[in-house]
Amino acid sequence: MREAGMRSWLLTVRPSEAEFATALASGADVVVLEGEPPSQDLHVATASRLVVKIDGDLDALTTLAPWAILAPCSSGADVQRLGAKLAVREARLGLADGATRIVASIGDARGLMNLPSFAGASPRLAALLFEAQTPDLALARGLVVLAAAAANVAAIDGAGDPQRFAQEAALARDAGFDGRIATNGHDVATLNALFGKP
């Protein structure tokens, strides 16, 4: 189901505790953590949704119990397999079944070719994130937007050129994306203004 409040996504890569706290207080709708959490004892209390970026390792759930995980997915079947693994870990941690959502990162040609398979793949699916580099960038981005609409989830544009951030964010909005990833907290306000009310 498409959720509101997906305008601004702030990526933090292996942040210190102070940097992570600043990210959580940035006003971003979603904070994406890549790498180890800044503290194993960290308990997150924030208005931002927390997403942990993984490459197959789900151990971050044991410390943060995030709203969602971000993982590379080449098809709806990948989302289904990931959902099954999450169900096991949620049971082990005493979390509600289905509590952890999935943000599927589309980063290769296989993912683009299999975009129709994401519709109905899992109720955990919350968004499709476009991260592919292709010769026909406009066409690929448009296909992701269409696939997200068919799956009734958010379409999120990946980080681009930091020097052209505002221009590229406006293009993403005009192309139908629901939000975009920023790598600098100063860009969160730009996204919130461009993409409107959460």
C-alpha positions in Angstrom: 0.0 0.0 0.0 1.3 3.4 -0.9 2.2 5.4 2.2 2.5 9.1 2.7 5.6 10.8 4.1 8.1 9.6 1.6 9.4 12.9 0.1 12.9 13.1 1.6 15.3 10.3 2.2 18.7 11.1 3.8 21.5 8.5 3.4 24.0 8.2 6.2 27.1 6.1 5.6 28.8 4.7 8.7 27.9 7.8 10.7 29.2 8.6 14.2 26.6 8.9 16.9 26.6 12.7 16.6 26.2 12.5 12.8 23.4 9.9 13.1 21.6 12.1 15.7 21.9 15.0 13.3 20.4 13.0 10.5 17.5 11.9 12.6 16.8 15.5 13.5 17.2 16.8 9.9 13.4 16.7 9.1 13.9 13.9 6.6 10.9 11.6 6.2 13.2 8.6 5.9 16.8 8.2 7.3 18.8 5.4 5.5 21.6 3.9 7.5 24.4 2.2 5.5 27.0 0.3 7.5 27.2 -0.5 11.2 25.0 1.4 13.6 26.9 4.0 15.5 26.2 2.3 18.8 25.1 -1.3 19.5 23.0 0.0 22.3 21.2 2.7 20.3 17.5 2.9 20.7 16.0 5.0 17.9 13.1 7.4 18.8 12.5 9.8 15.9 9.7 11.1 13.7 11.7 9.9 10.7 11.3 6.4 9.4 14.5 4.4 9.8 15.7 2.2 6.9 18.8 0.0 7.1 20.6 -0.7 3.9 21.8 -4.3 3.6 23.6 -6.5 1.2 22.1 -9.8 2.5 23.0 -9.5 6.2 19.9 -8.9 8.4 21.7 -8.6 11.7 21.0 -4.9 11.9 17.5 -5.9 12.9 18.8 -7.1 16.2 19.9 -3.6 17.3 17.6 -1.2 15.5 14.3 -2.9 14.5 14.0 -0.5 11.6 10.8 0.5 9.8 12.3 -1.1 6.6 15.3 -2.6 5.1 16.8 -1.5 1.7 18.1 -4.3 -0.4 19.0 -4.9 -4.0 16.2 -6.8 -5.7 16.1 -8.1 -9.3 12.5 -9.4 -9.1 9.4 -9.8 -7.0 10.7 -13.3 -6.1 13.7 -11.6 -4.4 11.2 -9.6 -2.3 9.3 -12.7 -1.4 12.5 -14.5 -0.3 13.6 -11.5 1.8 10.2 -11.4 3.4 10.5 -15.0 4.5 13.8 -14.3 6.1 12.5 -11.2 7.8 9.6 -13.2 9.3 12.0 -15.6 10.9 14.0 -12.8 12.5 10.9 -10.9 13.6 9.7 -14.0 15.4 13.1 -14.4 17.0 13.1 -10.8 18.2 9.5 -10.8 19.4 8.5 -8.3 16.7 5.1 -8.4 15.0 4.9 -10.4 11.8 5.3 -8.0 8.9 6.6 -5.2 11.1 9.6 -4.7 8.8 9.0 -3.3 5.4 11.1 -3.7 2.3 12.5 -1.0 0.0 13.6 -2.8 -3.2 16.6 -1.2 -4.9 16.5 -1.5 -8.7 20.1 -1.3 -9.8 20.6 -3.5 -12.8 19.1 -4.6 -16.1 17.5 -7.7 -14.6 15.6 -5.6 -12.2 14.4 -3.3 -14.9 13.3 -6.2 -17.1 11.4 -7.8 -14.2 9.7 -4.7 -12.9 6.1 -6.1 -13.5 6.9 -8.9 -11.0 7.0 -6.5 -8.1 3.3 -5.9 -8.2 1.7 -8.1 -5.6 5.0 -9.6 -4.6 4.6 -8.9 -0.9 2.6 -6.7 1.5 6.0 -5.8 3.0 7.0 -3.9 -0.1 7.0 -0.2 0.6 8.9 1.4 -2.2 11.0 0.9 -5.4 14.2 2.8 -5.4 15.7 3.6 -8.8 19.5 3.3 -8.7 20.3 1.8 -12.2 22.7 3.4 -14.6 21.5 2.7 -18.1 22.0 4.3 -21.5 18.4 5.3 -21.8 18.0 6.8 -18.3 14.7 8.6 -18.9 13.0 5.4 -20.1 14.3 3.3 -17.2 13.2 5.9 -14.7 9.8 6.1 -16.2 9.4 2.3 -16.1 10.2 2.3 -12.4 7.6 5.0 -11.7 5.0 2.9 -13.6 6.0 -0.3 -11.8 5.7 1.5 -8.4 2.2 2.7 -9.4 1.2 -0.8 -10.4 2.5 -2.2 -7.1 0.8 0.7 -5.2 4.1 1.7 -3.5 6.3 4.8 -3.6 8.8 5.5 -6.4 12.0 6.9 -5.0 14.8 8.4 -7.1 18.4 7.6 -6.1 21.0 10.2 -5.3 22.6 11.9 -8.3 25.0 14.8 -8.9 25.3 16.8 -5.6 26.1 19.9 -7.6 22.8 19.7 -9.5 20.7 18.4 -6.6 17.8 20.8 -6.8 17.5 20.6 -10.6 17.6 16.8 -10.6 15.1 16.6 -7.7 12.7 18.8 -9.6 13.1 16.6 -12.7 12.4 13.5 -10.5 9.2 15.1 -9.1 8.0 16.0 -12.6 8.8 12.4 -13.8 6.4 11.1 -11.1 8.7 10.1 -8.3 7.3 10.4 -4.8 10.6 11.3 -3.2 14.4 11.3 -3.6 17.5 10.4 -1.7 19.8 13.1 -0.4 23.3 12.6 0.9 23.5 16.0 2.6 21.2 17.1 5.4 21.0 20.6 3.9 19.1 19.1 0.9 16.3 17.7 3.0 14.4 21.0 3.1 14.7 21.2 -0.7 13.1 17.9 -1.1 10.3 18.6 1.4 9.5 21.8 -0.4 9.6 20.3 -3.9 7.6 17.2 -3.2 5.0 19.0 -1.0 3.1 17.9 2.1 3.9 14.5 3.5 
